[in-house]
Amino acid sequence: MSDLFTERVAVVTGGSSGIGRGIARAFAEHGADVGIADLQAEPREGGTPTHERIDEETDSQATFVECDVTS
């Protein structure tokens, strides 16, 4: 794990699935705590919610917030 983003917080919209999930994971792997904003916690492709996986598999903390950012 890199410490590039240690003591930083990244907010990722659409972070439960797809590209957003990958971005949230990458920030966490580089030391950032991650706030994930999406319509639902569970990924569209199924499986464990991203914020739970980040908490379990990295030293970073992740928080999910149900949020609709469409205009």
PyMOL commands that set and color helices and strands:
alter all, ss='L'
color gray80, all
select helices_A, chain A and resi 18-29+50-57
alter helices_A, ss='H'
color red, helices_A
select strands_A, chain A and resi 9-13+33-38+62-66
alter strands_A, ss='S'
color yellow, strands_A
deselect
rebuild
show_as cartoon
